[in-house]
Structure formats: structure tokens, C-alpha cells
Amino acid sequence: MELGTLMPLENASIYIQKTTIGTISNSDGKFVLMVPKEYEKDTLVVSSIGFKSYKTPVNEFDNSMEIYLEEDVASLDEIILVADTRPKTGNDIMLRALERLPDNMPESPYLEKGFVRHKERNRAEFKWLVESAITLYNSGYDSIANEQIKVNVDQVRKSYDLRDVDSLLVYTSYLKSKNRNLRLKKDNLRRDTIKTSSLVKAIKWNDTRINGLDNLFQGKLNLLRKSGDPKALFGKHMLENHQFNLDTVLVDNDRKIYKIQILEGADYVDLNTKGIFNDGYKANGWIYIYWDTYAIKKIEYELIAASDAQKSRSKTLFDTNVGHKLEVSYMEYNDKMYLNYIYYETPKLVNVGDKTIKPEEVTKEDRDARFYYTVQEVLFTEIIVDPEQVAQAQNQTWDSDLFLPRPYNKDFWKNYNTLLENEEEEKLIDDLTQKYSLYKD
């Protein structure tokens, strides 16, 4: 909790010092962390940017007590006065951080083990939930991301799917992807003339192209890993569609850290996603950069519809102008920054419901059921840098299909760190699992 307001702290880092074993707190400020017995005398750290850290030996931690973190802010004026040779504007600090990426990011191949929670919901309920254990292979910062990043789904804990397959909007897009010259609108299609299997295939295609794990790690929204790409969002032309304003200097686990606001630039952001109109966004958010090394600790990044074309499309298809919401944090290990946590939220092309109703007659219930969005969270808790283990993993078959149901392995999940659901999620997941059981019966 935050000491001044007694409000829960979401996404606080909880970890064993000098290891990669850790987790984050949920929106209720709660967490669960399984610690191997050999670390019971090590130090447990609870930290959050802008707060003093809490530290205690693992074997002395009382999980029934509440933890309070006190605000900790450095003096921006004092720092600027003594820093004559340092960059002084947000733009210059950000450029220095990108310049230092080769020093701060891992240069050698490595593996990371993590937990994925994929949620799809409308405004009323969950429609789909997938929870998986994954392995990420990364060949190092200097390599090409879309060729040298691999993902494997190792195990599945939950896979519940209650979505309606009656989505002519997706089916129309699917047909057009197969035939670019096809002049077809969803209004020209009738559900009773289409095989359910064909609709399911279309939805699977849409799942993979929008929310596939390959897209998450190899796409442009992997902002630092893709910075060497000529069209990277955070690359050599970054200041054309972004501006950065130095807000203040905070403290993170006893280290000074710049808090910099991300603002829109002169040009629109274009994700260049294959088969999707993804142009006409403006950027918004925050980025946190360590004062001493210029290593990037955390990025909070939104893309908001700004052009007339994107505003119209976003409102019609998704009923929101926020097209992409991303949070990425990094953990330091052996003086390098590795992925720690990813939160990615985006509206989903589903748009189900009765479209014959006049706009003025649409009820709140109908709107709540019509528009979907997905959330993907990834928590990494193990980093493997041993060359033999990394090389051995290269020989395995890599399968990144998050949406393929797999058998449940109870023994595997007994000792695997996962993200703790908040109270609202627990209720919605319970409702979903009950409906799923009835559906399966």
C-alpha cells in the first residue's frame, strides 16, 4: 500500500534480491510468490518507482501483514544544477538512452521462462481465458527481432472459450485476406449459409494475427528490441512522431530515475501491421530511465486515434479511440536489462450483436455485449544465460500457438510462479468456468 493514501499499489515489484525470482502486485495490491527453499535466508524486496523499498529476509516475512511504501522523490532542480555535462531535456535523455541500448541490453543469446494470461472480454463478462507457461528465446540485442526471437508454449493451465462464432465482420476480413480483389461487405453475408467450421477458422486467423505471441515479441510494439529497425517507433526517426518532456526525477530502489512524459510528435504513428489499417495514431504515456546508466526501466505507452480516418474506424469498430495500451518493465540481471512484465491491451475485431437496431435504440446491454477487447499479461521469473542450455533449447521444436488447447499438467503448476488475479477477475473467471462446464456437458 501507499503510505500517504493507504491505496493499493498495482504492479509493485516483489523479488528475491540478486535473483530473477519475482512477481508483481495486482490491482488490489496483493501478490503470491513461491520461493525455493534454498533462498529462504535471502532478501525479499518490495519496490515501486517513486517509493522507498521494503526489504526483509524471506524466512522472516509475515504474509498476513500489510506492507506500506513511503514516497521517495529526488529534487529535479538540484540534479539539473550539478549535471552540467548531462542531457537536460526529455528528448536528449531519450536519445542518450537509445544510444546506450547496446550497453544496457543483453548482447548474447538467452532464454526466459514466463507466465502468460490472455483475457478476452466485452464490458459485461469474460468470453475467453488462456493461461500458459512459455519459454522465450532471444539471440541478443544486435540481432534482427523478427528472425531471432522465438516463443514456445510449454504448458497450459486454463483454456476456456465461450465466444460467439457468429462474427461476420471477422469472416469478411478473413475472406479478403485470401483474395485482395474481393469486393465484399459483411452485410452481403448470411450466417445460415456459412459453415461454423469456416467461422471458427476465421476467428482463429484473427486471434493469431492480432494477439499471437510472435506478434507481441517480434512486432513494432516491442519498442526497445525493435529500435534498430529502420521503421522502429523508438529508433532513428523517433522524434518525428514522438516528443519527450522531462517531468521529474524519482527514486527506484535507492537509485535516481528520470520520469519522462511521452507526447505526440509532428507526424502520426503507423504500426504497418500486415493486413490491418493501423495508421493515424498519436502517442501518449511515460518512460522511466535510470539516472546513472540511462537504462530504460519501464515504459507506459498508448496509441490514440488522431487522424480523421482512424478516429472514424476506431469509433465504428471498437467504440474507443485507444487502439493500443502497452506497459513494459525490465529487470536488471548481471548489469543487463531483461524483460520482466508486459501488459498489452487492444480492442478486438468482433463487433457481435444485432446490427439492425437503429443507433438511437441501442441499449447499454447491447453495447456492452458488442465491443470486445483483449488483454495479454506476461510475467518473466527466470533468466537462463548458460550457453549450453541456450544452445540445447535451439534444437527443440518451437510452437507459439497460444490458442491451441493442451492437456493440464497438475504437477508442473505446483511450483510455477503465476500472476495473482484481483477480486473482480476471480469472480469473472469463476463465472466463466461454470458456464464452460455447462457448455462442455
Secondary structure, DSSP 8 states (H G I E B T S, - for coil): -BTTT----TT-EEEETTSS-EEE--TTS-------GGGTTSEEEEE-TTB--EEEEGGG--TTS---B-B-B--HHHHHHH-TTS--SHHHHHHHHHHTHHHHS--S-EEEEEEEEEEEE-SS-EEEEEEEEEEEEE--TTS-HHHHEEEEEEEEEEEEE------HHHHHHHHHHH-TT----GGG--GGGS-HHHHHHHHHHHHHHHH-HHHHHHSTTSTTTTTTSTT-TTSTTHHHHEEEEEEEEEEETTEEEEEEEEEE-SS-EE---TTS--EEEEEEEEEEEETTT--EEEEEEEEEE-SHHHHHHHHHHHS-SEEEEEEEEEEEETTEEEEEEEEEEEEES---S-TTS-GGG--HHHHHHH-EEEEEEEEEEEEE--HHHHHHHHTS-----TTS-----HHHHTT-------HHHHHHHHHHHHHHHHHH-
